[in-house]
Amino acid sequence: APVYEALYGKRKWERKSKLADALRVKNPPRLNEITKAIKETNGLVVTVNDDEIAAALRVSFKMGFFIEPSSATAIAALRKLIDENFVKKDEKTVIPLTGSGFKAINKLLLQGLK
């Protein structure tokens, strides 16, 4: 939320993520550098909710990737960008998946993500 709000202004959020808590940093240490990089590259910030993260986790599991929910936000964001025609479905894209699902196994099981 801080990166989004720094670029686009305040927004009323549906609810805080229970899955991607690693991304809930109130004051990111390099917020100015992050927003500067986004602006300089004509980038954008995509927000996703827990339902979209859960769907992305299921897709990643089926592909053989056992990742933590915070990593799945990148997949969820790409899916949203494809749905909104920002990215072509057949366009090659790289998504770094940095966090192991073992770090969040209890959370994943509690959410019914098997």
C-alpha positions in Angstrom: 0.0 0.0 0.0 2.7 2.6 0.7 4.2 2.3 -2.8 0.8 2.5 -4.4 -0.2 5.5 -2.2 3.1 7.3 -2.8 2.4 7.1 -6.6 -1.4 7.4 -6.8 -2.6 8.9 -3.5 -4.6 7.5 -0.6 -7.0 4.7 -1.3 -9.5 2.8 0.8 -8.4 -0.8 0.9 -10.7 -3.8 1.0 -8.8 -5.4 3.8 -5.3 -6.2 4.8 -3.8 -9.3 3.3 -3.7 -12.3 5.6 -1.7 -14.2 3.1 1.0 -11.8 1.9 1.9 -10.3 5.3 5.6 -10.1 4.2 4.6 -7.2 1.9 2.7 -5.2 4.6 5.5 -2.8 5.4 4.2 0.5 6.6 7.4 2.4 5.8 9.5 0.7 3.1 13.2 1.6 3.7 13.7 2.8 0.1 10.3 4.1 -0.8 11.7 7.1 -2.7 14.0 5.0 -4.8 11.2 2.5 -5.5 8.8 5.2 -6.7 11.6 6.9 -8.7 12.4 3.6 -10.5 8.7 3.0 -11.3 8.3 6.5 -12.7 11.5 6.5 -14.7 10.6 3.2 -16.3 7.0 4.1 -17.0 6.0 1.3 -14.6 2.9 0.9 -12.5 1.8 -0.6 -9.3 -0.7 -3.4 -9.4 -2.7 -4.3 -6.3 -4.1 -7.8 -5.7 -6.3 -9.3 -3.0 -6.1 -12.6 -1.0 -8.4 -14.4 -3.5 -6.2 -13.4 -6.4 -3.1 -14.5 -4.4 -4.7 -17.8 -3.5 -5.6 -18.5 -7.2 -2.0 -17.6 -8.1 -0.7 -20.0 -5.4 -2.8 -22.8 -6.8 -1.5 -22.2 -10.3 2.1 -22.2 -9.1 1.5 -25.4 -7.1 0.2 -27.1 -10.3 3.3 -26.0 -12.1 5.5 -27.5 -9.4 6.5 -24.3 -7.6 6.0 -24.3 -3.8 6.3 -20.6 -3.1 5.2 -18.3 -0.3 2.1 -16.1 -0.7 4.2 -12.9 -1.0 5.9 -14.4 -4.1 2.5 -15.3 -5.5 1.5 -11.7 -5.6 3.7 -11.3 -8.7 1.9 -14.1 -10.5 -1.5 -12.6 -9.4 -0.5 -9.2 -10.6 0.6 -10.6 -14.0 -2.7 -12.4 -14.4 -4.5 -9.1 -13.7 -2.3 -7.3 -16.2 -3.1 -9.9 -18.8 -6.9 -9.7 -18.0 -6.7 -5.9 -18.4 -4.7 -6.1 -21.7 -1.6 -4.4 -20.3 0.3 -7.6 -21.2 -0.4 -9.9 -24.1 -1.2 -13.5 -23.1 1.6 -14.9 -25.3 4.1 -12.3 -24.3 7.3 -13.7 -22.6 7.5 -12.5 -19.0 10.0 -13.3 -16.2 8.6 -13.4 -12.6 11.2 -13.9 -9.9 9.8 -16.3 -7.3 12.0 -15.7 -4.2 10.3 -17.2 -1.2 9.8 -20.9 -0.3 6.4 -22.1 0.6 7.9 -23.9 3.6 8.2 -20.5 5.3 4.4 -20.2 5.3 3.3 -23.8 5.4 1.0 -23.3 8.4 -0.6 -20.3 6.8 -1.1 -22.1 3.5 -2.7 -25.1 5.2 -5.0 -22.9 7.3 -6.2 -21.2 4.1 -7.0 -24.6 2.6 -4.3 -24.2 -0.1 -3.3 -27.8 -0.7 
